[in-house]
Amino acid sequence: MRRSLFWTLLGINLLVVGVAVGLAALMIGRLADAIFASLMKEFHIQADVPHHLFVTALWRSLLLASLAAGGVGVLLSVILFGQVIRPVRGMMAMAGRVAGGDYGARAAGASSAELESLAESLNRMAGSLAR
């Protein structure tokens, strides 16, 4: 069984967000660790306990920011993908009706220029078949 385009697009989007968040966390963690160690050394402060507290707070902040960014990303993806998938499904249904002999079936308008052009092409095809 083929996967829905919606789930494929959402999966790709989540992969990109995950890689970006992972790389950002890695770079921020390394940079912050180096800066913290340098400051502790410069001011002659025993760094064990403050370093642990700093790293824990840093990772907690990165986790919360990542969850928030991921949540917003998923929400916006669902909205955007729905604007693409819904018209495509409508056009698929219209094409099925035309294939079944209903030459009066028409595709509804769509949210983008490309989908609108596809709907118009399907409607012209159905109109030609009706004649």
C-alpha positions in Angstrom: 0.0 0.0 0.0 1.3 3.4 -0.9 1.9 6.1 1.7 -0.2 9.2 1.5 1.6 12.3 0.1 0.6 14.1 3.4 2.6 11.7 5.5 5.6 11.7 3.2 5.8 15.5 3.2 5.3 15.6 7.0 8.0 13.0 7.5 10.5 14.9 5.3 9.7 18.1 7.1 10.2 16.5 10.5 13.5 15.0 9.3 14.7 18.5 8.3 13.6 20.0 11.6 15.2 17.2 13.5 18.6 17.5 11.7 18.6 21.3 12.1 17.7 21.1 15.8 20.3 18.3 16.4 23.1 20.2 14.7 22.2 23.5 16.4 22.1 21.7 19.8 25.5 20.1 19.1 27.1 23.4 18.1 25.6 25.4 20.9 26.5 22.7 23.4 30.2 22.7 22.3 30.5 26.4 22.1 28.8 27.1 25.4 30.9 24.4 27.1 34.1 25.9 25.8 33.1 29.5 26.8 32.0 28.3 30.2 35.3 26.4 30.8 37.3 29.4 29.6 35.4 31.7 32.0 35.9 29.3 35.0 39.6 29.1 34.3 40.0 32.8 33.8 38.3 33.6 37.1 39.9 30.6 39.0 36.6 29.1 39.9 36.2 25.4 40.7 33.9 24.4 37.8 32.5 21.0 38.6 29.2 21.9 40.2 28.5 25.1 38.3 29.4 23.3 35.0 26.9 20.5 35.7 24.2 23.0 36.5 25.0 25.1 33.4 25.0 22.1 31.1 21.7 20.8 32.6 20.0 24.2 32.2 21.4 24.5 28.6 20.1 21.1 27.5 16.7 21.7 29.2 16.4 25.1 27.4 17.4 23.5 24.1 14.9 20.7 24.6 12.0 23.1 25.3 12.9 25.3 22.4 13.2 22.3 20.1 9.8 21.0 21.2 8.2 24.4 20.6 9.8 24.7 17.2 8.8 21.2 16.3 5.3 21.7 17.4 4.9 24.9 15.4 6.6 23.2 12.4 4.2 20.3 12.5 1.1 22.6 12.9 2.2 24.8 9.9 3.0 21.7 7.9 -0.4 20.2 8.5 -2.1 23.4 7.5 0.0 23.9 4.3 -0.1 20.2 3.3 -3.9 20.2 3.8 -4.2 23.1 1.3 -2.4 21.0 -1.3 -3.8 17.5 -0.5 -7.5 18.5 -0.3 -7.7 20.0 -3.8 -5.7 17.0 -5.3 -8.1 14.6 -3.6 -11.1 16.5 -5.1 -9.5 16.4 -8.5 -8.9 12.7 -8.1 -12.6 12.2 -7.3 -13.6 14.3 -10.3 -11.4 12.3 -12.6 -12.9 9.1 -11.2 -16.4 10.4 -12.0 -15.4 11.4 -15.5 -13.9 7.9 -16.0 -17.3 6.5 -14.8 -19.1 8.5 -17.5 -20.1 11.6 -15.6 -18.8 14.2 -18.1 -20.5 17.0 -16.3 -18.2 16.6 -13.3 -16.0 19.6 -12.6 -13.0 20.2 -10.4 -13.2 23.0 -7.9 -10.8 25.9 -7.8 -7.6 25.4 -5.8 -5.3 27.4 -3.5 -2.3 27.7 -5.7 -1.7 28.7 -9.4 -0.4 25.2 -10.2 -3.4 23.4 -8.8 -5.8 26.0 -10.3 -4.2 25.3 -13.7 -4.6 21.5 -13.2 -8.3 22.0 -12.2 -8.9 24.1 -15.3 -7.2 21.4 -17.5 -9.3 18.7 -16.0 -12.4 20.7 -16.5 -11.5 21.4 -20.2 -10.9 17.7 -20.7 -14.3 16.8 -19.2 -15.9 19.4 -21.3 -14.3 18.0 -24.5 -15.4 14.5 -23.6 -19.0 15.7 -23.0 -19.3 17.0 -26.6 
